[in-house]
Amino acid sequence: MCTVTGAASGIGRALAFALAEHGAQLALSDVDAEGLGATAEQARQLGAETVHADVVDVAQRAEVQDWADATAERFGRVNLVINNAGVALTASVDEMEWADFEWIMGVNFWGVAHGTKSFLPHLRRADPAHGAHVVNVSSSFGLFGMPLRSAYSATKYAVRGFSESLRNELRREGSGIGVTTAYPGGIKTAIVRNSRAARGTDRTEVAAVHDTLAKTSPEIAARAILTGVRRGRTRVCVGLDAKVMDLGTRLLGSAFEPVVHASIERARSKVVRSSARAL
Ligand SMILES: NC(=O)c1ccc[n+]([C@@H]2O[C@H](COP(=O)([O-])OP(=O)(O)OC[C@H]3O[C@@H](n4cnc5c(N)ncnc54)[C@H](O)[C@@H]3O)[C@@H](O)[C@H]2O)c1
């Protein structure tokens, strides 16, 4: 059986659908009850054996712990835990509000830590024939510190470090539990539209730049992540942009930074030109 957080939208919803098509038993959660209900309904139609959908705020440790225990009890086993829920924040370090910084840490980092720690004892009890695996969703911004995304990048680097340490702990103890960290590049979802930003930010422009840069559909992202799990990959870079980011940072180090700046600037100019034409 498989659990997915942030299943009401985007990558989480696409993961739920892809698992449903394989007849999986699903425990889905999100803070968005309406979106979650729609995902659950469609997952049933797509062939999921069982679907339980619960409103859970991943930033709240007790809520995640209760959900994990209830899920293990309902299904009798837990095999795949996908900590996917996440939010975005566009703000310079100077302008960022502490409350927004804490909010994003709560969802993107603590959410992953809560999900991992709460489900780990249940994964340890999984039947090895059905596997036991954790997927933590980081980002290509967990490979490169993006300007105006310091808090987001910090959460995604934290997810990377936390997940790599966990994997090495489990490997050292000879546990059969796998850990995959996913590094999506730009994925065509509502994440930026749902995000927070510093006062005075042109949110429409930020969303339009994301839409210009995001080349991968959530369905392709979900397929890449689940293929990575099946093949026992420790890291999955999703989309060509994430693969370029991974290689660029490793081969060029900080010399890669101007390349990223130039590509953001190109996308921004394209957005400005097309909004000028629309006037
Ligand atoms: N879209 C991208 O370009 C992109 C790139 C890299 C990484 N990611 C990561 O992929 C994951 C999924 O993002 P997405 O693009 O599908 O975004 P999305 O906005 O479409 O979906 C995110 C989901 O998380 C839910 N969520 C938000 N706060 C929550 C909370 N406190 N508790 C439970 N659920 C909560 C939202 O309601 C939403 O349904 C995130 O971790 C994100 O950081 C996305």
The ligand as a MOL file (V3000), in Angstrom:
LIG
                    3D

  0  0  0     0  0            999 V3000
M  V30 BEGIN CTAB
M  V30 COUNTS 44 48 0 0 0
M  V30 BEGIN ATOM
M  V30 1 N 6.1270 22.3280 -9.7150 0
M  V30 2 C 7.4410 22.4400 -9.7450 0
M  V30 3 O 8.0080 23.0910 -10.6440 0
M  V30 4 C 8.2720 21.7410 -8.6980 0
M  V30 5 C 9.6590 21.7040 -8.9030 0
M  V30 6 C 10.4520 21.0810 -7.9510 0
M  V30 7 C 9.8830 20.4950 -6.8230 0
M  V30 8 N 8.5420 20.5480 -6.6530 0 CHG=1
M  V30 9 C 8.0000 19.9440 -5.4380 0
M  V30 10 O 7.0030 19.0090 -5.7690 0
M  V30 11 C 6.0830 18.8850 -4.6850 0
M  V30 12 C 4.6630 18.9950 -5.2090 0
M  V30 13 O 4.4720 20.3000 -5.7300 0
M  V30 14 P 3.5020 20.6060 -6.9610 0
M  V30 15 O 4.3060 21.3000 -7.9780 0
M  V30 16 O 2.7180 19.4270 -7.3380 0 CHG=-1
M  V30 17 O 2.5830 21.7380 -6.2860 0
M  V30 18 P 0.9930 21.8700 -6.1100 0
M  V30 19 O 0.7850 23.2220 -5.5070 0
M  V30 20 O 0.3100 21.5560 -7.3880 0
M  V30 21 O 0.6840 20.7060 -5.0550 0
M  V30 22 C 1.1450 20.7760 -3.7460 0
M  V30 23 C 0.0920 20.1910 -2.8330 0
M  V30 24 O 0.5680 20.2690 -1.4700 0
M  V30 25 C -0.5300 20.6560 -0.6640 0
M  V30 26 N -0.0940 21.2700 0.5930 0
M  V30 27 C 0.3460 22.5320 0.7950 0
M  V30 28 N 0.5820 22.7380 2.1000 0
M  V30 29 C 0.2870 21.5870 2.7380 0
M  V30 30 C 0.3290 21.1580 4.0890 0
M  V30 31 N 0.7130 22.0090 5.0710 0
M  V30 32 N -0.0440 19.8940 4.3910 0
M  V30 33 C -0.4590 19.0460 3.4230 0
M  V30 34 N -0.5240 19.3860 2.1210 0
M  V30 35 C -0.1520 20.6410 1.7720 0
M  V30 36 C -1.3150 21.6270 -1.5150 0
M  V30 37 O -2.6530 21.7840 -1.0270 0
M  V30 38 C -1.2300 20.9630 -2.8750 0
M  V30 39 O -2.3070 20.0810 -3.0980 0
M  V30 40 C 6.4600 19.9940 -3.6960 0
M  V30 41 O 7.2480 19.4490 -2.6440 0
M  V30 42 C 7.3020 20.9330 -4.5380 0
M  V30 43 O 8.1990 21.7000 -3.7730 0
M  V30 44 C 7.7160 21.1500 -7.5680 0
M  V30 END ATOM
M  V30 BEGIN BOND
M  V30 1 1 1 2
M  V30 2 2 2 3
M  V30 3 1 2 4
M  V30 4 1 4 5
M  V30 5 2 4 44
M  V30 6 2 5 6
M  V30 7 1 6 7
M  V30 8 2 7 8
M  V30 9 1 8 9
M  V30 10 1 8 44
M  V30 11 1 9 10
M  V30 12 1 9 42
M  V30 13 1 10 11
M  V30 14 1 11 12
M  V30 15 1 11 40
M  V30 16 1 12 13
M  V30 17 1 13 14
M  V30 18 2 14 15
M  V30 19 1 14 16
M  V30 20 1 14 17
M  V30 21 1 17 18
M  V30 22 2 18 19
M  V30 23 1 18 20
M  V30 24 1 18 21
M  V30 25 1 21 22
M  V30 26 1 22 23
M  V30 27 1 23 24
M  V30 28 1 23 38
M  V30 29 1 24 25
M  V30 30 1 25 26
M  V30 31 1 25 36
M  V30 32 1 26 27
M  V30 33 1 26 35
M  V30 34 2 27 28
M  V30 35 1 28 29
M  V30 36 1 29 30
M  V30 37 2 29 35
M  V30 38 1 30 31
M  V30 39 2 30 32
M  V30 40 1 32 33
M  V30 41 2 33 34
M  V30 42 1 34 35
M  V30 43 1 36 37
M  V30 44 1 36 38
M  V30 45 1 38 39
M  V30 46 1 40 41
M  V30 47 1 40 42
M  V30 48 1 42 43
M  V30 END BOND
M  V30 END CTAB
M  END
